[in-house]
Amino acid sequence: MRIRIDPDRCQGHARCFAISPELFEVDEYGYSSLRVEGDVPPQLEEKARLAVANCPEFAIEELA
Ligand code: SF4
């Protein structure tokens, strides 16, 4: 699976980072960016889906 973050939607709650610091990093304002390029490692897929489901701004998208 792959995910992406829409930087226009991200409001910097850092909830994704709380769920998976392996997948996300946040800047000093809490805005998130991806730490992984390409496919999410299989062992992190469940956390990636959790992050998608828990982003309050729907800024994280699972790509087909
Ligand atoms: S949970 Fe969503 S809105 Fe919050 S930092 Fe992560 S991507 Fe941005």
Residues whose N, C-alpha, C, O or C-beta is under 5 A from the ligand:
A	BS01	SF4	R9 C10 Q11 G12 H13 A14 R15 C16 G30 Y31 S32 C55 P56 E57 A59
